[in-house]
Amino acid sequence: MAKILITMPDAFLDKVDVVANDEQRTRSELIREALRSYMRKVSAHQAKRATENAKILENLLG
């Protein structure tokens, strides 16, 4: 597994630690899950935009 280095404000990291501790997870597990959730959201949004753009193009051509 690859390692990365990220920076964040101390206050934000404190909030991450609180959530991780409450869920009995590591920081890494919590951040991985947050990124998975974000990527699913972005992917769904992109699919929706592609469908909307296809409809617009269809209307222009049709």
Secondary structure, DSSP 8 states (H G I E B T S, - for coil): ---------HHHHHHHHHHHHHTT--HHHHHHHHHHHHHHHHHHHHHHHHHHHHHHHHHHH-
